């Protein structure tokens, strides 16, 4: 088979050039998206519970908030960090593609938030 390519150099060059041409065409024709836009809805809440220890904040605020937020559909993860001095940080991440603009006051109240917590 190698002898056939050596004897017929025109066919060899035709195959090489057509292979390179096909590769270039395939590269140009394939869709590309170097930096796709991915929206991940992530919210951070800071909660104050004055003069409480980290354990008290976790017990009375953190666990309650975790239970409330877990009732909202589309929540992927909840991370709660409690600090001495009565502070808690709550990070809520929704599943990719979840439309968080659909969360209205009614759904938040159903999740357990009071009305004044739901103001935009």
C-alpha angles and dihedrals in degrees: 000000000000089000090057091057092045092051095043104048094163091061090046092053091045091055093046095048093044091049091052091045092050091049092051092047091049091050093049094044097048115095116248133196111176097181110023116196110243117179115205114184109220125164131190124203126190115206126191125209103171120227094000126133121239090256092053092047090050093047100043102029111016100049092042092051091046090054092047096046094046088064091063112095118242098029110143102178141002122198120187124187119186124200135195111258093052104286130133130182117205121193116193119189122190126209115272111270093022109141102225092182084076089068104099132172092270093058092044091050089048086054090055105264115137119237096258089053090058101058115124 
